C-alpha cells in the first residue's frame, strides 16, 4: 500500500510553548502546550478546556469513575505568549541562516 506524501506545514505553536486562549469557554486563560495534534490542527493545553470523561467499570477499576481531562483546542484560538505578552508569530532567517520563529510584537527570536 502506497503512503501519501504529506507536506508538513509549520505551525505557530509548539509543544512546551505558553499560550493564551483568545476564543471559547477558556478565553483569556493561559497554559502550557502539552501536545500538538497536526492532523486536526489542535493542541492540548495544560489545565484548559476541561471536559468530564465517564469511565466504565473494569477488572482493575470495579467502581468506574469520572475523570476531568483536557480537550483539544483549535490552533486558531491560541496565541503564543512571549515575555508575558501574547503576540503573533512570524518566521525569518537568523544569523546562522536558519528559519526561526520570532515575535511580531517585540521582534525577538523565540527559542
N, C-alpha and C positions, 0 to 999 in steps of 0.2 A: 504494500500500500504506500503510495507516494505521500510525502509530507508537504503541507502547504508552506511556502516561504512567506513568513510574515515579516513586515518591516517593523522593527522595534522603535516606536515613537518615543522620543524623550519627553518625560513628564516633568512638571514643575515641582512635584512633591516626591520626596524620597523617604525611605524608612529612617526613623530617628529624627526627622525634622519636627520642630514645634510649629503647629498650625493653629489658625483661628478659623472658626466656623462662621461664614458670612450669611448663611441662609438655613432655614429649617428650625426644628424644635430646639436644637442645641446652639442657636445663634449667639454670637459674642463670647462663646466659651473657647478656651484654648486647651490643647493637649498634645501629646507626643504621638507621632505616627508609628504604629506597631507593625503594620503590613500594608503593602500596596498591591491591589488586585488589578493587573494590567489589562486583562481581558474585558473587564466590566468598567474600567476607568473609575474605580472606587478605592477608598482607603479605610482602614480600621484605625480609629484614634482612641488612645487610652482614656477610659472613663467617660466617653461621649457617645451619644446616640444609643443609650442603653435600652435593651428590649428584654422581655421576660420569656424564658425558654422552659417549657414544661418537659421534664424527663420522665419516661415511663419506668416503672419498677423493673429491675433486672436481678440476676442472681447475686451480683455483688452489692447492689443497692436495692434492697427489698421494699423500701418505703417509696421510692421515687422522690423527686424533689423539684423545686422551682429555682432556676438559675437566672441571674441577671448577667447578660453578656453584651459586648459592644457589637453593634450592627455597622456594616459598611456605609460610608458617606461618599457621595459623588465628588470627584475632584474639583468640579466647577464651583462647589460650595466651600472650598478650603483656600486659605491664603497663608503663605509661609510667613512666620514671624522671625524677623532678623533684628537683633539688638533691641528687643522689646516692642517693636512696631510692626504691624502687618504690612507687607509690601508685595508688589508684583515682581515676577522673576523674569529675567532675560538671560541670554547667553552671549558671551563674547570671548575672544581669544585672550588668554592670559600671557604672561611674559614667556612661558615655556612653549607657547604655540598651541596649547590645548584649549578646547572649548570648555568653558566653565560657567556655572550659574552665577549671576550677580543680582544684587538688589537694585531695582529701578529707582527706589526712593533715596537711598544713600549712595549708591554706586559701588559699594564694597562687594568683593567676591565672597561667595558662600562656600564653605568647606567643600 
